[in-house]
Amino acid sequence: MARMIYKLATRQQWNEAKAKGQFDGAPVDKADGFIHFSTAEQVEETARKHFCGIDALLLLAIPVDRLEASAGPLKWEPSRGGALFPHLYDVMPLDAVTEEIALPMDGDGFHQFPQLQQEE
């Protein structure tokens, strides 16, 4: 499985998490009962499908081993087309995040991503 996963969150959601000391998830996470993550191969499609036009979007980079050491194991569960997506059935400690990347948006509402290391 992937060594690095990503969470998309708005700047407001992330600032609220920092003030609280942990990330409980976005509204969709809370509704589903787990925190949704994506791999490098999945995250741009996730942004296009679920975050188009949302301003102040952040890409949070999270090493899997670091997250699992502090929050427990991820569950890799099938989603669109049978692809396995990482889910966390717990809160996410803030120290699991190693990088916060602001994602600028183009004129069509799509976010511009940095080059992410694709895993084999």
N, CA, C and O of each residue as an XYZ file, in Angstrom:
480
protein
N       0.834     -1.193      0.000
C       0.000      0.000      0.000
C       0.881      1.259      0.000
O       2.101      1.187      0.144
N       0.247      2.369     -0.160
C       0.952      3.661     -0.260
C       1.689      3.987      1.042
O       1.249      3.618      2.131
N       2.791      4.670      0.908
C       3.529      5.154      2.083
C       3.111      6.564      2.467
O       3.311      6.990      3.605
N       2.530      7.289      1.514
C       2.070      8.658      1.745
C       0.632      8.754      1.264
O       0.294      8.283      0.179
N      -0.215      9.374      2.088
C      -1.596      9.621      1.696
C      -1.881     11.103      1.856
O      -1.084     11.845      2.430
N      -3.032     11.525      1.338
C      -3.358     12.945      1.309
C      -4.800     13.171      1.763
O      -5.697     12.368      1.505
N      -4.980     14.290      2.445
C      -6.306     14.736      2.859
C      -6.544     16.103      2.249
O      -5.680     16.977      2.323
N      -7.702     16.294      1.651
C      -8.106     17.606      1.162
C      -8.991     18.235      2.217
O      -9.943     17.615      2.690
N      -8.678     19.464      2.584
C      -9.453     20.186      3.594
C      -9.417     21.665      3.261
O      -8.456     22.159      2.670
N     -10.461     22.357      3.642
C     -10.444     23.803      3.454
C      -9.544     24.428      4.513
O      -9.287     23.830      5.558
N      -9.079     25.617      4.236
C      -8.257     26.348      5.197
C      -9.033     26.505      6.515
O      -8.455     26.359      7.592
N     -10.331     26.801      6.435
C     -11.147     26.966      7.634
C     -11.216     25.665      8.449
O     -11.075     25.696      9.672
N     -11.430     24.533      7.784
C     -11.472     23.249      8.494
C     -10.149     22.963      9.193
O     -10.127     22.492     10.331
N      -9.050     23.250      8.507
C      -7.733     22.971      9.071
C      -7.435     23.929     10.233
O      -6.878     23.509     11.247
N      -7.794     25.190     10.097
C      -7.597     26.133     11.201
C      -8.425     25.739     12.418
O      -7.952     25.859     13.548
N      -9.649     25.271     12.206
C     -10.478     24.802     13.321
C      -9.857     23.577     13.991
O      -9.893     23.449     15.215
N      -9.293     22.686     13.191
C      -8.624     21.509     13.742
C      -7.419     21.917     14.582
O      -7.196     21.372     15.663
N      -6.650     22.867     14.088
C      -5.483     23.337     14.842
C      -5.908     23.950     16.174
O      -5.254     23.736     17.194
N      -6.986     24.702     16.166
C      -7.472     25.319     17.404
C      -7.946     24.250     18.389
O      -7.814     24.415     19.602
N      -8.492     23.165     17.868
C      -9.019     22.079     18.704
C      -7.926     21.102     19.130
O      -8.046     20.438     20.160
N      -6.857     21.017     18.332
C      -5.765     20.103     18.650
C      -5.864     18.752     17.964
O      -5.019     17.886     18.193
N      -6.874     18.550     17.131
C      -7.024     17.320     16.359
C      -7.998     17.571     15.215
O      -8.810     18.494     15.265
N      -7.905     16.739     14.190
C      -8.798     16.856     13.045
C      -9.858     15.768     13.163
O      -9.556     14.580     13.048
N     -11.105     16.185     13.394
C     -12.224     15.252     13.527
C     -12.824     14.887     12.180
O     -13.634     13.965     12.085
N     -12.429     15.603     11.145
C     -12.942     15.337      9.814
C     -13.806     16.467      9.299
O     -14.310     17.297     10.056
N     -13.959     16.471      8.000
C     -14.861     17.407      7.321
C     -16.288     16.896      7.503
O     -16.483     15.770      7.961
N     -17.285     17.706      7.152
C     -18.675     17.237      7.289
C     -18.940     15.884      6.615
O     -19.656     15.055      7.177
N     -18.383     15.646      5.436
C     -18.594     14.353      4.765
C     -17.968     13.212      5.557
O     -18.522     12.114      5.603
N     -16.824     13.462      6.178
C     -16.180     12.435      6.997
C     -17.063     12.083      8.193
O     -17.289     10.911      8.497
N     -17.548     13.112      8.853
C     -18.401     12.899     10.023
C     -19.673     12.147      9.635
O     -20.124     11.270     10.372
N     -20.246     12.481      8.497
C     -21.464     11.803      8.038
C     -21.201     10.329      7.719
O     -22.051      9.475      7.968
N     -20.021     10.036      7.167
C     -19.684      8.664      6.780
C     -19.095      7.840      7.922
O     -19.029      6.614      7.831
N     -18.665      8.506      8.999
C     -18.118      7.789     10.146
C     -16.637      7.475     10.059
O     -16.120      6.689     10.853
N     -15.954      8.075      9.108
C     -14.504      7.887      8.979
C     -13.923      9.052      8.193
O     -14.644      9.771      7.501
N     -12.604      9.231      8.309
C     -11.920     10.287      7.570
C     -11.437      9.710      6.242
O     -10.736      8.698      6.201
N     -11.830     10.378      5.159
C     -11.445      9.973      3.802
C     -10.054     10.498      3.475
O      -9.737     11.654      3.754
N      -9.234      9.650      2.886
C      -7.927     10.047      2.367
C      -7.824      9.544      0.931
O      -8.647      8.753      0.471
N      -6.800     10.019      0.237
C      -6.513      9.566     -1.124
C      -5.024      9.320     -1.250
O      -4.225      9.891     -0.509
N      -4.655      8.465     -2.197
C      -3.247      8.284     -2.543
C      -2.869      9.364     -3.551
O      -3.719     10.125     -4.014
N      -1.595      9.419     -3.878
C      -1.127     10.387     -4.879
C      -1.827     10.172     -6.217
O      -2.102     11.132     -6.937
N      -2.114      8.922     -6.548
C      -2.768      8.606     -7.814
C      -4.246      9.001     -7.814
O      -4.832      9.179     -8.882
N      -4.846      9.137     -6.658
C      -6.285      9.377     -6.539
C      -6.667     10.817     -6.229
O      -7.783     11.233     -6.540
N      -5.778     11.578     -5.632
C      -6.168     12.847     -5.010
C      -6.644     13.910     -6.004
O      -7.561     14.668     -5.688
N      -6.054     13.983     -7.176
C      -6.514     14.997     -8.138
C      -7.936     14.706     -8.614
O      -8.737     15.629     -8.759
N      -8.255     13.447     -8.856
C      -9.611     13.089     -9.259
C     -10.593     13.376     -8.116
O     -11.705     13.847     -8.351
N     -10.176     13.091     -6.886
C     -11.009     13.399     -5.725
C     -11.314     14.889     -5.681
O     -12.456     15.286     -5.448
N     -10.301     15.707     -5.904
C     -10.498     17.165     -5.898
C     -11.447     17.595     -7.009
O     -12.322     18.433     -6.787
N     -11.284     17.037     -8.189
C     -12.150     17.402     -9.325
C     -13.601     17.024     -9.058
O     -14.515     17.782     -9.383
N     -13.811     15.845     -8.463
C     -15.183     15.358     -8.253
C     -15.870     16.006     -7.063
O     -17.080     16.229     -7.095
N     -15.115     16.311     -6.013
C     -15.751     16.716     -4.761
C     -15.407     18.131     -4.277
O     -16.048     18.638     -3.357
N     -14.407     18.770     -4.887
C     -13.964     20.070     -4.377
C     -13.873     21.142     -5.454
O     -13.316     22.210     -5.201
N     -14.400     20.892     -6.641
C     -14.348     21.871     -7.716
C     -15.007     23.172     -7.262
O     -16.130     23.169     -6.758
N     -14.300     24.274     -7.445
C     -14.831     25.588     -7.109
C     -14.711     25.975     -5.647
O     -15.097     27.081     -5.271
N     -14.188     25.094     -4.821
C     -14.029     25.411     -3.396
C     -12.702     26.130     -3.198
O     -11.632     25.589     -3.477
N     -12.796     27.345     -2.719
C     -11.618     28.189     -2.534
C     -10.884     27.818     -1.252
O     -11.453     27.184     -0.362
N      -9.634     28.212     -1.164
C      -8.787     28.015      0.014
C      -8.684     26.542      0.381
O      -8.838     26.171      1.544
N      -8.419     25.698     -0.629
C      -8.274     24.268     -0.406
C      -6.819     23.931     -0.116
O      -5.903     24.447     -0.755
N      -6.629     23.057      0.859
C      -5.292     22.600      1.236
C      -5.134     21.127      0.924
O      -6.085     20.350      1.001
N      -3.917     20.759      0.570
C      -3.524     19.378      0.418
C      -2.638     19.059      1.620
O      -1.563     19.639      1.777
N      -3.087     18.145      2.459
C      -2.331     17.755      3.643
C      -1.631     16.436      3.349
O      -2.280     15.450      3.002
N      -0.313     16.417      3.487
C       0.481     15.218      3.227
C       0.703     14.474      4.540
O       1.107     15.061      5.544
N       0.432     13.169      4.511
C       0.460     12.370      5.732
C       1.170     11.040      5.465
O       0.675     10.226      4.685
N       2.317     10.809      6.098
C       2.948      9.497      5.972
C       2.098      8.445      6.697
O       1.703      8.638      7.847
N       1.828      7.344      6.016
C       0.974      6.301      6.584
C       1.531      5.779      7.902
O       0.786      5.626      8.870
N       2.836      5.504      7.952
C       3.398      4.948      9.192
C       3.271      5.915     10.366
O       3.031      5.489     11.496
N       3.425      7.177     10.114
C       3.296      8.190     11.162
C       1.850      8.265     11.676
O       1.617      8.342     12.882
N       0.889      8.241     10.750
C      -0.518      8.291     11.126
C      -0.906      7.040     11.912
O      -1.542      7.137     12.961
N      -0.529      5.881     11.410
C      -0.911      4.639     12.079
C      -0.246      4.475     13.442
O      -0.802      3.825     14.327
N       0.936      5.059     13.619
C       1.616      4.981     14.920
C       0.860      5.749     15.995
O       0.920      5.400     17.174
N       0.142      6.805     15.585
C      -0.542      7.625     16.580
C      -2.062      7.475     16.581
O      -2.707      7.813     17.574
N      -2.650      6.976     15.489
C      -4.107      6.920     15.408
C      -4.657      5.522     15.139
O      -5.874      5.337     15.109
N      -3.798      4.557     14.948
C      -4.274      3.213     14.647
C      -4.279      2.941     13.161
O      -3.968      3.819     12.357
N      -4.639      1.707     12.794
C      -4.544      1.300     11.392
C      -5.587      1.940     10.492
O      -6.717      2.220     10.894
N      -5.161      2.156      9.267
C      -6.085      2.579      8.212
C      -6.808      1.347      7.688
O      -6.294      0.231      7.767
N      -7.987      1.557      7.161
C      -8.692      0.508      6.431
C      -8.696      0.916      4.968
O      -9.093      2.032      4.631
N      -8.257      0.024      4.105
C      -8.243      0.274      2.672
C      -9.499     -0.362      2.101
O      -9.608     -1.586      2.022
N     -10.451      0.486      1.702
C     -11.757      0.005      1.302
C     -12.087      0.424     -0.128
O     -11.697      1.505     -0.570
N     -12.813     -0.440     -0.851
C     -13.132     -0.129     -2.246
C     -14.097      1.042     -2.362
O     -15.014      1.220     -1.560
N     -13.846      1.822     -3.393
C     -14.717      2.949     -3.706
C     -14.935      2.940     -5.205
O     -15.122      1.881     -5.803
N     -14.912      4.121     -5.819
C     -15.200      4.207     -7.251
C     -14.412      3.187     -8.080
O     -13.185      3.115     -8.024
N     -15.145      2.431     -8.821
C     -14.518      1.472     -9.721
C     -13.713      0.389     -9.032
O     -12.909     -0.284     -9.676
N     -13.912      0.208     -7.739
C     -13.192     -0.828     -7.008
C     -11.830     -0.407     -6.485
O     -11.154     -1.206     -5.837
N     -11.406      0.830     -6.746
C     -10.117      1.290     -6.235
C     -10.162      1.334     -4.714
O     -11.179      1.701     -4.127
N      -9.063      0.962     -4.083
C      -8.980      0.985     -2.626
C      -8.567      2.366     -2.141
O      -7.547      2.907     -2.569
N      -9.370      2.933     -1.243
C      -9.085      4.233     -0.647
C      -8.816      4.053      0.836
O      -9.457      3.232      1.491
N      -7.863      4.821      1.374
C      -7.576      4.730      2.804
C      -8.591      5.508      3.638
O      -8.925      6.653      3.332
N      -9.067      4.865      4.685
C     -10.027      5.472      5.610
C      -9.522      5.305      7.034
O      -8.943      4.276      7.383
N      -9.747      6.325      7.852
C      -9.370      6.281      9.265
C     -10.625      6.385     10.109
O     -11.370      7.360     10.009
N     -10.855      5.392     10.933
C     -12.030      5.357     11.806
C     -11.662      5.904     13.180
O     -11.889      5.250     14.198
N     -11.109      7.075     13.202
C     -10.658      7.741     14.427
C     -10.388      9.195     14.054
O     -10.512      9.574     12.889
N     -10.022     10.006     15.039
C      -9.600     11.371     14.746
C      -8.160     11.334     14.242
O      -7.421     10.387     14.513
N      -7.774     12.365     13.512
C      -6.414     12.441     12.993
C      -5.603     13.411     13.842
O      -5.942     14.591     13.932
N      -4.537     12.925     14.463
C      -3.670     13.840     15.209
C      -2.996     14.827     14.255
O      -2.604     14.460     13.147
N      -2.870     16.053     14.684
C      -2.282     17.080     13.822
C      -0.833     16.778     13.462
O      -0.373     17.122     12.373
N      -0.114     16.132     14.380
C       1.299     15.866     14.102
C       1.508     14.769     13.059
O       2.646     14.485     12.684
N       0.430     14.151     12.587
C       0.552     13.186     11.494
C       0.811     13.888     10.164
O       1.348     13.288      9.233
N       0.428     15.155     10.081
C       0.578     15.925      8.836
C       1.997     16.490      8.760
O       2.449     17.192      9.665
N       2.681     16.177      7.679
C       4.053     16.661      7.513
C       4.153     17.856      6.577
O       5.173     18.545      6.547
N       3.091     18.100      5.812
C       3.137     19.229      4.878
C       1.728     19.718      4.587
O       0.803     18.925      4.411
N       1.579     21.044      4.540
C       0.328     21.704      4.143
C       0.621     22.456      2.853
O       1.509     23.308      2.815
N      -0.116     22.146      1.807
C       0.126     22.772      0.509
C      -1.154     23.460      0.054
O      -2.187     22.811     -0.109
N      -1.087     24.766     -0.150
C      -2.232     25.501     -0.684
C      -2.390     25.156     -2.161
O      -1.413     25.136     -2.909
N      -3.618     24.886     -2.572
C      -3.888     24.519     -3.958
C      -4.585     25.679     -4.675
O      -5.767     25.930     -4.440
N      -3.867     26.380     -5.537
C      -4.505     27.457     -6.285
C      -5.544     26.878     -7.243
O      -5.457     25.725     -7.665
N      -6.519     27.709     -7.568
C      -7.612     27.279     -8.423
C      -7.533     28.027     -9.753
O      -7.238     29.221     -9.792
N      -7.800     27.307    -10.834
C      -7.801     27.968    -12.137
C      -9.170     28.591    -12.405
O     -10.069     28.490    -11.570
N      -9.328     29.219    -13.536
C     -10.556     29.924    -13.869
C     -11.775     29.032    -14.013
O     -12.905     29.519    -13.984
N     -11.560     27.716    -14.169
C     -12.664     26.769    -14.289
C     -13.023     26.122    -12.955
O     -13.904     25.265    -12.894
N     -12.335     26.536    -11.881
C     -12.632     25.986    -10.556
C     -11.869     24.725    -10.211
O     -12.145     24.092     -9.192
N     -10.897     24.347    -11.059
C     -10.097     23.154    -10.781
C      -8.800     23.557    -10.079
O      -8.216     24.598    -10.380
N      -8.369     22.731     -9.154
C      -7.179     23.034     -8.363
C      -5.919     22.546     -9.068
O      -5.902     21.502     -9.720
N      -4.878     23.334     -8.912
C      -3.587     23.031     -9.518
C      -2.719     22.318     -8.475
O      -2.462     22.860     -7.399
N      -2.275     21.115     -8.797
C      -1.516     20.285     -7.865
C      -0.025     20.335     -8.162
O       0.390     20.473     -9.313
N       0.768     20.222     -7.115
C       2.210     20.051     -7.331
C       2.456     18.630     -7.834
O       1.563     17.785     -7.773
N       3.635     18.372     -8.319
C       4.002     17.017     -8.725
C       4.107     16.154     -7.476
O       4.903     16.447     -6.584
N       3.317     15.099     -7.408
C       3.350     14.178     -6.274
C       4.054     12.904     -6.695
O       3.917     12.451     -7.832
N       4.802     12.333     -5.778
C       5.508     11.080     -6.051
C       4.483      9.944     -6.178
O       3.809      9.596     -5.209
N       4.376      9.385     -7.358
C       3.474      8.246     -7.586
C       4.159      6.987     -7.084
O       5.347      6.776     -7.330
N       3.413      6.157     -6.384
C       3.990      4.926     -5.850
C       3.605      3.755     -6.731
O       2.574      3.770     -7.404
N       4.441      2.759     -6.713
C       4.179      1.574     -7.542
C       3.498      0.503     -6.745
O       3.200     -0.567     -7.276
